[in-house]
């Protein structure tokens, strides 16, 4: 039986955060530049560690990402950066297709290394991901439980990532959205490191994430459907 993708978008539990982001964007002031961090869309099942990096999206993952793209505000242009992993690239392509089919103007910029790569020893990092529950992994990472030569400390990773994206955002067209497609670990770690938001409160779903409006005076954050002013780290540029 064919899937009803419109119904999945409107009623599925895993699309709820994506719907909240679409509605929440409307609450930001008009004619502003936004930065969006998104987890990739619904992916194929992970059967083993070796194939994890090459997993693509399911058909519903592709179609829901297209729907998401079609519902982004058409008065804004979008630029999309993505993790080098297949499922993130496929999500980016589907979002762009949906946005442009709806009449929007977008640009697929290409892979952005920090959306996937964390400096250290790859095999050790993957082992920690599989050996530690998600929330516990971030707390241990932030607390410095791992050797720095094996996993780059969270504060260094988050500071370097922030510097790079804010520098790129300076070149963004007026009234635009820069979208960064990444993974649940990176989203939850940056959300914790940048804003001090406890990863134990919830774990990000497919096409979930957060949206920033950053200026000289304050930072507004759309997180889990709510916009709030947040205290930014002293090292933000």
C-alpha positions, 0 to 999 in steps of 0.5 A: 500500500502506498504511503500517504506522505501528507498524512505522515507530515501532519500526524506522525510523531517523528515529524512533530519537531519539524512542524514546530520549526516551520511554525516557529520561524514565522514568529521571528522578526521579518527581514532577518537572517536565521541560522538553522541546525537540523538533523537529517530526515528519516533514515534506513536502519543501522544494521552494523557500524561499518555501514553507518556512514553510508546509510541513506534516507528511506522514501518517507525520509526523502518525501517528508524533507521535500514537504519541509522544504516546501513549507519554508518561508518563500520570502527568504532565500536559503543556503544549505550546508550538510554533513558528508554522510549520505543521509544528510546530503539526501536531506539537503537535496530533498529540502532544496527540491521542495523549496524550489518547487514551491517557488523559493530560491535556494542554493546547495552550498556543499559539505561542511566538515564540522557537521560530521567530523570531530577531531580525534581517533575515529574508531575510538569515537565510534566505540564511545558512541555505541558504548554510552547512552546518548545523554550520558555520552554528551555529559561525559564529553563535556566533563572531560572524561575522554582523552583529548588526543582521542576526542576533541574536547566539547568546548573546543569543538563547539567554539570552532564550529561557532566561529566558522558558521558565524563567519560564513553567515556574515556573507549570507544574503539579506533575509535568508536562512542558512541551514546546517544538516547534521546528526543528533549527537552534534545537534544535542552537543552544540545545543548544550555547549552553546546554551547550557540546555540539558540534553536529558530533557529530550533527544532530537528527532529526525528533521528536528533541531533549533534556529538562531537569530543572532545580533549584537545585543541578544540571541533568540533561540527557537527550540522545541517550538518555543522562542526564547532569548538566551545568554550566549557564551562570552566567546561568541563573535 
